[in-house]
Amino acid sequence: MSSNSGTSSLEIAFEKMVEAVAQSIENGALLGLGSGSSVARFAKALGKLVRSGSIKIAVVPSSMQSYLMAQDNGLELARDTARCPEAIDLVVDGADQISLATRSMIKGGGGALLKEKILIFASKKTFILADHTKYVKKLDGSVPVEATQFSYLTVASEIRRKFRAEALLRKLDKGYPYYSESGNVILDCKFREEISSPRDLERELKMIPGVVECGLFNAEVERFYRANPDGTFDAL
């Protein structure tokens, strides 16, 4: 199969996947809307159903990006989006890397990890959308660690000392520090080995004073959706 046809088949798989997920949303649901390109496709599919009158929902956005996605696709915002509701029916989000063996993820490439983790915690169910390239046996990607600006030097030093990992302050192209959706800085941490115990590492990172959140997600996920290069998708 040529790369062009392979790309086309993957696009078809993604469209089928987001349409199926959108059609599974219950009428009247309060939905946590994640961030990233996979969620953008889902929001577009959901918007078509909302505009057709097939469904009525309200969303709590996890970022400015997802707020704009909701606006662009005609998705009604929840009454109060400044605070996470006590209970959410469903969160739909993406991931940077997924291990099915541990059902763990690395997230936070877009800087919305704190709000995304809070939404998932408050939700009854979580659906994660990704293509086949995001699935690995063991997590081995860079892990974002969100820290207060005051603490980032000591946090980076402790991560290097304790885990012998790289801990680089995320910056914009012009050299300015990158600030998360919650106004903190982010350290992108690359560990020397595969992450064999994501739960333990998440716990240890969050014990460091100044760490607000980290991009290891170990919450229960109802369903992982995977778009395949042959035009099909799986619900795992």
C-alpha positions in Angstrom: 0.0 0.0 0.0 1.4 3.4 -0.9 1.9 6.1 1.7 -0.8 8.2 0.1 -3.3 5.4 0.1 -2.2 4.5 3.7 -2.8 8.1 4.8 -6.2 8.1 3.1 -7.2 4.8 4.8 -6.2 6.2 8.2 -8.2 9.3 7.6 -11.2 7.2 6.7 -10.7 5.2 9.9 -10.5 8.4 12.0 -13.7 9.7 10.4 -15.6 6.4 11.1 -14.2 6.4 14.7 -15.2 9.9 15.7 -18.6 9.6 14.1 -19.3 6.3 16.0 -18.2 8.0 19.3 -20.3 11.1 18.6 -23.4 8.9 17.9 -22.8 7.1 21.2 -23.2 10.2 23.3 -26.4 10.2 25.2 -28.9 13.1 24.8 -28.6 15.6 27.6 -25.1 14.6 28.6 -22.6 16.8 30.3 -19.4 16.3 28.4 -15.8 17.1 29.3 -14.0 18.1 26.1 -10.3 17.4 26.0 -7.8 19.0 23.7 -5.7 18.1 20.6 -6.3 17.1 17.0 -8.3 13.9 17.8 -10.7 15.8 19.9 -11.0 18.5 17.2 -12.3 15.8 14.8 -14.7 14.5 17.4 -16.0 18.0 18.1 -16.7 18.5 14.4 -18.6 15.2 14.2 -20.6 16.0 17.4 -21.3 19.4 16.1 -23.0 18.0 13.0 -25.4 15.9 15.2 -26.1 19.0 17.4 -26.9 21.2 14.5 -29.2 18.5 13.0 -31.2 18.5 16.2 -30.3 14.8 16.9 -28.8 15.5 20.2 -28.5 18.2 22.9 -25.4 18.3 25.2 -23.4 20.7 27.2 -19.6 20.7 27.4 -16.9 21.7 29.9 -13.8 22.6 27.9 -10.3 21.7 29.2 -8.5 24.5 27.4 -8.8 27.6 25.3 -8.5 25.3 22.2 -11.4 23.2 23.3 -13.4 26.3 24.2 -12.9 27.5 20.6 -13.7 24.0 19.2 -17.0 24.1 21.1 -17.8 27.6 19.7 -16.8 26.7 16.1 -18.9 23.5 16.1 -22.1 24.9 17.8 -21.5 22.9 21.1 -23.3 24.5 24.0 -21.1 25.4 27.0 -22.0 24.3 30.5 -23.4 27.0 32.7 -20.2 27.4 34.7 -16.9 26.5 32.8 -14.6 28.3 35.3 -14.9 25.4 37.7 -15.1 21.7 37.1 -18.5 20.3 38.0 -18.7 17.7 40.8 -19.8 15.1 38.3 -19.5 14.8 34.5 -21.2 12.1 32.4 -18.3 11.5 29.9 -14.9 12.9 29.0 -13.6 12.5 25.4 -9.9 13.2 25.0 -6.8 12.2 23.1 -3.3 11.1 24.2 0.3 11.4 23.2 1.1 7.8 24.1 -0.9 4.8 25.3 0.1 1.5 26.9 -2.8 -1.0 26.8 -0.8 -3.3 29.1 -1.2 -0.9 32.0 -4.0 1.2 30.4 -1.8 4.2 31.2 -1.2 7.3 29.1 1.2 10.2 28.6 -0.7 13.4 28.0 0.1 17.1 28.2 1.7 18.0 24.9 -0.7 20.8 24.6 -0.3 22.0 28.1 -3.8 21.2 29.4 -2.8 18.3 31.6 -4.0 19.7 34.9 -7.5 20.5 33.7 -7.8 17.3 31.7 -6.9 15.2 34.7 -9.4 17.0 36.9 -12.1 16.4 34.3 -11.3 12.7 34.0 -11.4 12.4 37.8 -14.8 13.9 37.9 -16.2 11.9 35.0 -18.3 8.7 35.2 -16.7 7.5 31.9 -13.7 8.4 29.7 -13.2 7.7 26.0 -9.7 8.2 24.5 -9.3 8.7 20.8 -5.9 8.1 19.0 -4.4 6.6 15.9 -2.4 3.4 15.9 0.9 5.2 16.1 0.1 6.3 19.7 -0.1 2.8 21.1 3.0 1.2 22.6 3.8 -1.8 24.8 5.4 0.4 27.4 5.4 4.1 27.8 8.7 5.7 26.8 7.8 9.2 25.6 8.7 12.5 27.2 6.5 13.2 30.3 5.4 16.7 30.9 5.7 17.8 34.5 3.7 21.0 35.4 5.4 23.0 38.1 5.1 26.5 39.7 7.4 29.1 38.2 9.0 29.6 41.6 9.9 25.9 42.0 11.0 24.8 38.5 14.7 24.9 39.2 14.5 22.7 42.3 11.9 20.4 40.7 14.2 19.9 37.6 17.2 19.3 39.8 15.3 16.7 41.9 14.1 14.9 38.8 17.6 14.7 37.4 19.0 13.5 40.7 16.3 11.0 41.6 15.5 9.5 38.2 18.6 10.5 36.1 16.2 11.9 33.6 16.4 14.9 31.4 14.2 17.8 32.6 14.0 20.6 30.1 11.9 23.8 30.6 9.5 24.0 27.7 9.9 27.1 25.6 8.2 28.8 22.7 10.1 29.2 19.4 11.3 32.7 20.4 12.7 31.4 23.6 10.0 32.6 26.0 8.8 30.1 28.6 5.7 28.1 27.7 2.9 28.5 30.2 0.3 25.8 30.7 -3.5 26.4 30.5 -3.3 26.9 34.3 -0.5 29.4 34.2 2.4 27.2 35.3 5.6 26.2 33.5 6.2 22.7 32.1 9.3 20.6 32.3 9.5 18.0 29.6 11.1 14.9 31.2 12.7 12.1 29.2 13.5 9.0 31.3 16.4 6.7 30.3 14.3 3.6 30.3 10.8 2.5 29.5 8.3 3.3 32.2 7.6 0.0 33.8 5.3 1.2 36.6 3.5 4.4 35.5 1.4 4.6 38.7 4.5 4.5 41.0 6.3 7.1 38.8 3.2 9.4 38.8 3.1 9.2 42.6 6.8 9.9 43.1 6.8 12.9 40.7 3.8 14.5 42.5 5.6 14.1 45.8 8.2 16.7 44.8 7.4 20.1 46.3 6.3 22.5 43.5 5.0 19.9 41.2 1.4 20.7 40.3 0.6 17.8 38.1 2.4 15.4 35.7 1.4 14.0 32.3 1.2 10.3 33.4 -2.5 9.4 33.5 -3.5 6.2 35.3 -7.2 6.9 35.8 -9.7 4.2 34.7 -10.6 4.6 31.0 -13.9 3.0 29.8 -12.7 2.7 26.2 -9.7 3.3 24.1 -10.4 3.9 20.4 -7.7 3.2 17.9 -7.8 4.2 14.2 -5.9 1.7 12.0 -4.1 2.2 8.7 -6.4 -0.3 6.9 -9.4 2.0 7.3 -10.9 0.2 10.4 -11.0 1.2 14.1 -11.0 -0.7 17.3 -12.7 -0.1 20.7 -10.3 -1.5 23.3 
